[in-house]
Amino acid sequence: MAEQKKAPLLKKEEDYVKALEGFINPETDQVVLLLDYDGTLAPLTEELSVMPKDTEINIKKLAANEKIFMVVFSGRELSEIKNHLKFPNVTYAGNHGLEVEYPSGKKFKIEMPEELLEKHNKLVSELKEKVVCSGAWVEDKKISVTYHYKGVTDKLKAKLIAEAKGLIQAHGFQLIETPYALEGKPRVNWDKGEGAKMILEKQFDADWAKNLKIVYVGDDTTDEDAIKVLHGIGKTFRVSELPTLKTYANYQIKTVEEVGYLLKAVQAYYEKKKKV
């Protein structure tokens, strides 16, 4: 059974090459890249930010490759992430996979219960009203919510954290504590793991786990659900600067910029093929 533990930290470009060594055959394999956006492909900010240049260059090359099925996940609405990136050959998964649009234009959306949406909206509203100040901000992920307090001074931090914890629990959400953030998750059977499974089953078939070479990269506690689902199936990477991080992932990547090394290592398989 999968368990969270400290994963090897990749530091140099050659570490990324070794991590993928022998995993991809560019001639025969159907490769799937499942990539989170905020905090993984681009820095996590209140508004959508741009990707580092090297990441953008390799994303475009990989997205244009017919042997690669690429999904970009976001906790934001589907239209927001799609209009921001505008890559034609990418499957976009907004709201952690509740809304999906394939390159063909085919869409599907899972509706959450109205009662849950009302609870969620009330929690987001109260957090914004009562604990957003001095650098703290609320990330509305539509099915979950994260209260970020990294920029708050020590003088105010304890008070704001205590109040935010109380609000999350009072609304019946599961409280998850992470470095510099509190997450409130609804007590429902939906997460990024369920979203990833559904996307792969609809695109391929029920035997997707046997037939695909999957690479998953994410930075958040919500990504751990998908990483756990893919344990023993694909290569998984968690982006975090935390030295004590425990994760289901195979490897840890320290920064958003270093995610570009991983994408470059994947692209290198196909560059080698062209030279042969």
Wavefront OBJ file of the C-alpha trace (Angstrom):
o trace
v 0.000 0.000 0.000
v 1.271 3.472 -0.895
v 2.499 5.677 1.917
v 3.839 9.203 2.065
v 7.563 9.442 2.653
v 10.555 11.610 1.854
v 11.323 11.409 -1.874
v 14.694 11.935 -3.591
v 15.233 15.627 -4.379
v 16.264 16.272 -7.979
v 18.869 19.035 -8.211
v 20.730 19.007 -11.514
v 19.581 18.564 -15.118
v 21.220 15.144 -15.263
v 19.108 14.045 -12.255
v 15.980 14.517 -14.360
v 17.444 12.539 -17.227
v 18.264 9.669 -14.824
v 14.784 9.810 -13.267
v 13.260 9.059 -16.685
v 15.973 6.676 -17.883
v 14.452 3.757 -19.801
v 10.901 4.901 -19.071
v 9.905 6.233 -22.500
v 10.253 4.591 -25.895
v 9.498 7.427 -28.348
v 8.859 4.952 -31.167
v 6.114 2.908 -29.521
v 4.854 4.449 -26.260
v 1.733 6.520 -25.791
v 2.962 9.094 -23.289
v 0.637 11.051 -21.009
v 1.735 14.262 -19.288
v -0.533 15.326 -16.439
v 0.611 18.775 -15.350
v -0.698 21.118 -12.691
v -0.446 24.804 -13.612
v -0.322 27.099 -10.566
v 2.792 26.418 -8.508
v 4.068 23.822 -10.985
v 4.306 25.183 -14.526
v 4.108 28.778 -13.294
v 4.481 30.573 -9.953
v 1.429 30.486 -7.685
v -0.042 33.982 -7.475
v -3.516 35.404 -6.930
v -3.857 36.056 -10.662
v -2.606 33.601 -13.304
v 1.122 34.093 -13.904
v 3.304 33.271 -16.907
v 5.517 30.216 -17.254
v 9.323 30.478 -17.248
v 10.536 30.778 -20.854
v 12.223 27.342 -20.996
v 9.067 25.682 -19.651
v 6.909 27.425 -22.243
v 9.229 26.427 -25.101
v 9.176 22.739 -24.134
v 5.445 22.703 -23.360
v 4.720 23.917 -26.894
v 6.976 21.250 -28.425
v 5.496 18.454 -26.295
v 1.902 19.571 -26.895
v 2.480 19.431 -30.657
v 3.729 15.827 -30.453
v 1.034 13.365 -31.589
v 2.485 10.625 -29.362
v 1.872 12.711 -26.255
v -1.492 13.310 -24.595
v -1.130 16.399 -22.412
v -3.512 17.528 -19.673
v -3.126 20.808 -17.811
v -4.953 20.855 -14.478
v -6.005 23.950 -12.605
v -8.087 24.691 -9.542
v -9.409 27.671 -11.490
v -12.323 27.656 -13.927
v -11.701 25.901 -17.236
v -12.240 29.024 -19.354
v -9.697 30.970 -17.290
v -6.834 28.486 -17.726
v -7.689 27.748 -21.387
v -7.819 31.425 -22.366
v -4.565 32.038 -20.532
v -2.574 29.288 -22.301
v -4.337 28.999 -25.691
v -2.429 25.854 -26.704
v -4.570 24.013 -29.305
v -3.392 20.445 -28.629
v -3.911 20.360 -24.861
v -6.723 18.928 -22.752
v -7.716 21.446 -20.095
v -9.062 20.326 -16.731
v -10.534 23.148 -14.668
v -11.805 22.906 -11.097
v -9.514 19.886 -10.501
v -11.127 17.915 -13.314
v -14.781 18.785 -12.708
v -14.713 20.623 -16.057
v -12.748 19.134 -18.966
v -12.288 20.185 -22.579
v -10.398 18.064 -25.108
v -8.562 19.482 -28.160
v -11.465 18.268 -30.339
v -13.773 20.681 -28.505
v -15.560 17.871 -26.681
v -16.445 18.903 -23.114
v -17.846 17.382 -19.985
v -18.700 18.806 -16.621
v -19.609 17.198 -13.318
v -22.072 19.183 -11.275
v -21.458 19.340 -7.537
v -24.502 19.222 -5.226
v -26.092 22.652 -4.778
v -25.899 22.385 -0.996
v -22.132 21.811 -1.164
v -21.611 24.753 -3.536
v -23.544 27.019 -1.160
v -21.389 25.890 1.782
v -18.258 26.440 -0.264
v -19.264 29.934 -1.381
v -20.160 30.950 2.181
v -16.783 29.738 3.466
v -14.870 31.612 0.737
v -16.881 34.762 1.451
v -16.263 34.609 5.209
v -12.543 33.930 4.813
v -12.195 36.922 2.475
v -14.193 39.121 4.817
v -12.538 38.140 8.116
v -8.948 36.978 7.556
v -7.703 38.520 4.311
v -5.270 41.257 5.327
v -1.545 41.988 5.683
v -0.548 39.789 2.730
v -2.918 36.867 3.362
v -5.190 35.806 0.512
v -7.795 33.203 -0.388
v -7.479 30.822 -3.349
v -10.938 29.707 -4.433
v -10.507 26.274 -6.043
v -14.270 25.847 -6.563
v -14.405 22.480 -4.790
v -11.834 23.323 -2.140
v -10.360 26.524 -0.744
v -6.853 27.489 0.384
v -5.976 30.277 2.790
v -2.439 31.532 2.087
v -0.605 33.369 4.854
v 3.067 33.245 3.783
v 3.409 37.041 3.624
v 1.814 37.746 7.004
v 3.951 39.164 9.830
v 4.617 36.963 12.865
v 2.688 39.408 15.024
v -0.601 38.716 13.213
v 0.011 35.177 11.946
v -1.154 33.122 14.956
v -4.408 35.078 15.322
v -5.297 34.857 11.613
v -4.436 31.151 11.398
v -6.595 30.338 14.433
v -9.530 32.292 13.019
v -9.191 30.729 9.556
v -9.017 27.219 11.056
v -12.188 27.902 13.010
v -14.057 29.091 9.908
v -13.003 26.092 7.803
v -14.081 23.608 10.471
v -17.283 25.489 11.322
v -18.446 25.083 7.725
v -17.879 21.310 7.881
v -14.801 21.188 5.666
v -11.827 18.929 6.299
v -8.874 21.022 7.518
v -5.456 20.277 6.014
v -2.449 22.214 7.291
v 0.477 22.804 4.937
v 3.496 25.132 5.139
v 2.181 28.712 4.836
v -1.374 27.631 3.997
v -4.562 26.040 5.304
v -6.767 24.003 3.010
v -10.453 23.283 3.389
v -11.661 20.229 1.469
v -15.304 19.165 1.221
v -16.151 15.733 2.585
v -17.068 14.253 -0.792
v -15.655 11.498 -2.982
v -14.034 13.801 -5.526
v -10.451 14.932 -5.902
v -7.721 15.269 -8.532
v -7.158 11.509 -8.429
v -10.762 10.863 -9.461
v -10.431 13.585 -12.101
v -7.273 12.057 -13.581
v -8.818 8.563 -13.701
v -11.954 9.821 -15.418
v -10.026 11.792 -18.053
v -7.808 8.803 -18.879
v -10.725 6.346 -19.029
v -12.664 8.609 -21.382
v -9.666 9.265 -23.644
v -8.315 5.718 -23.671
v -10.170 2.847 -21.970
v -10.572 1.015 -18.671
v -7.132 -0.594 -19.139
v -5.315 2.758 -19.392
v -2.980 1.896 -16.511
v -1.481 -1.011 -18.490
v -1.028 0.797 -21.780
v 0.287 4.289 -21.015
v 3.531 5.891 -19.861
v 2.329 8.575 -17.467
v 4.235 11.503 -15.982
v 2.449 13.550 -13.303
v 3.758 16.826 -11.827
v 2.042 18.883 -9.127
v 2.838 21.093 -6.153
v -0.190 20.925 -3.871
v -1.813 18.664 -1.308
v -4.618 18.238 -3.870
v -2.035 16.717 -6.233
v -1.222 14.032 -3.675
v -4.607 12.408 -4.415
v -3.660 11.958 -8.080
v -0.087 10.958 -7.262
v -1.430 8.243 -4.946
v -3.704 6.890 -7.720
v -0.689 6.698 -10.044
v 1.593 5.034 -7.499
v 3.396 2.153 -9.210
v 1.922 3.095 -12.601
v 3.780 6.198 -13.757
v 6.544 8.605 -12.789
v 5.338 11.204 -10.307
v 6.902 14.459 -9.140
v 5.952 16.859 -6.319
v 7.116 20.473 -6.451
v 7.971 21.829 -2.999
v 10.758 23.725 -1.279
v 9.922 22.030 2.040
v 12.966 20.012 3.210
v 10.800 17.724 5.368
v 8.201 17.012 2.676
v 6.464 13.633 2.800
v 4.814 12.644 -0.450
v 3.442 9.729 -2.476
v 5.570 10.978 -5.394
v 8.663 9.235 -6.735
v 10.667 12.456 -6.730
v 10.688 15.980 -5.308
v 11.392 19.084 -7.419
v 12.328 22.187 -5.465
v 11.162 25.055 -7.697
v 8.864 25.954 -10.579
v 11.911 26.820 -12.697
v 13.304 23.299 -12.257
v 10.106 21.766 -13.665
v 11.543 22.992 -16.973
v 14.411 20.486 -16.557
v 11.892 17.640 -16.412
v 10.038 18.781 -19.530
v 13.361 19.180 -21.321
v 14.301 15.604 -20.336
v 11.018 14.288 -21.802
v 11.499 16.318 -24.979
v 15.058 14.991 -25.293
v 13.699 11.491 -26.068
v 12.036 12.871 -29.188
v 14.993 15.079 -30.169
v 17.217 11.960 -30.092
v 14.764 10.150 -32.325
v 14.989 12.916 -34.953
v 18.795 12.699 -35.010
v 18.871 8.939 -35.573
l 1 2 3 4 5 6 7 8 9 10 11 12 13 14 15 16 17 18 19 20 21 22 23 24 25 26 27 28 29 30 31 32 33 34 35 36 37 38 39 40 41 42 43 44 45 46 47 48 49 50 51 52 53 54 55 56 57 58 59 60 61 62 63 64 65 66 67 68 69 70 71 72 73 74 75 76 77 78 79 80 81 82 83 84 85 86 87 88 89 90 91 92 93 94 95 96 97 98 99 100 101 102 103 104 105 106 107 108 109 110 111 112 113 114 115 116 117 118 119 120 121 122 123 124 125 126 127 128 129 130 131 132 133 134 135 136 137 138 139 140 141 142 143 144 145 146 147 148 149 150 151 152 153 154 155 156 157 158 159 160 161 162 163 164 165 166 167 168 169 170 171 172 173 174 175 176 177 178 179 180 181 182 183 184 185 186 187 188 189 190 191 192 193 194 195 196 197 198 199 200 201 202 203 204 205 206 207 208 209 210 211 212 213 214 215 216 217 218 219 220 221 222 223 224 225 226 227 228 229 230 231 232 233 234 235 236 237 238 239 240 241 242 243 244 245 246 247 248 249 250 251 252 253 254 255 256 257 258 259 260 261 262 263 264 265 266 267 268 269 270 271 272 273 274 275 276
